[in-house]
């Protein structure tokens, strides 16, 4: 049987999250290193070109003053000279960056110095950086390709490493899910490594041991109490039969019957908890079994089987023949489930109580305040009725119904109807 409420696994696997994080981190590192290398190289190229132009102007000015000729590519008042260098201070050398690109030339760095006093020509030298910048472009391409290759090689390793971690965590998660579903013998067992995952696995196993021990103690106590009470309760019932007829005898007999029913319920729960019960399966008509179970409760309940609707079943009335749907199940346990659901609906809900049989599904609905939120969240718990507005009781009826449902391999869902009332849906296995 599927649990009433279960956690849904996350859609994005931890393996791919870790792999994606590693890939993003690698990309950020590669991008940061690439930007730093590019900026540092560009500045180095600019600095060397600036120093080369500065020194070239010094050499060309020395030759020009001695021989009156231009050397080292120097020019006087060139037309392409940047405006910032057209009026340099007398005797000072200055440099400026020129970002223009003409054909294969540019960008470049200019250096200029006035040849004499004010109004004298300006001697200038241009140092082209196109070759160096082309080399920087090739360096960028090379680094990009190398980064992509490294990322392509690192990504599978990251996925593989993340997969190892995810598998170990998934194993712990599956163990915890089995424990929450009632398998108290589930254990993760020894795990590789001495890290946080191994600590979590060991903690889950220790938790399961402690939880199993507490539950076994509780079940043993319940079974012992029920067995010890069975004999004195039987004696009380026999003694009540010896009382003279009257109101006192009727009241005492009713209370003793209630006490005996409680003891029998506790014994049934203890047997279900111990796992000693085994279903005796047979092919039976579902509609007829449900109708019979409803009739035996002694409550007026509307039963709908297949196409037959609003058929009222009362005490002493023969159950309907039902539809032709047959199921392979334990009819005694199926009757127990249906009767508990119907009795719970009458005691803690409000009329009308409706039972619908459709295919392999049995729906029991009342028109009371509905199931409390705590019961819908955690499922039925013994000696816990959930809300005072649903009446008093021991909280054992739904607990027994759920235990018998698990034994039959069926599914029991508890919900509230949109327009009010509690809805219990029993689905038998195919």
Secondary structure as UniProt FT lines:
FT   HELIX           14..67
FT   TURN            72..73
FT   STRAND          75..76
FT   TURN            79..80
FT   HELIX           83..85
FT   TURN            86..87
FT   TURN            90..91
FT   STRAND          93..98
FT   TURN            103..104
FT   STRAND          108..114
FT   TURN            118..119
FT   STRAND          122..128
FT   HELIX           130..180
FT   TURN            181..182
FT   TURN            184..185
FT   HELIX           196..241
FT   HELIX           247..274
FT   STRAND          282..285
FT   HELIX           286..297
FT   STRAND          301..305
FT   TURN            306..307
FT   STRAND          308..313
FT   TURN            315..316
FT   STRAND          326..329
FT   HELIX           331..348
FT   STRAND          354..358
FT   TURN            359..360
FT   STRAND          361..365
FT   HELIX           373..378
FT   TURN            382..383
FT   HELIX           388..390
FT   HELIX           397..408
FT   STRAND          411..416
FT   TURN            418..419
FT   STRAND          422..427
//
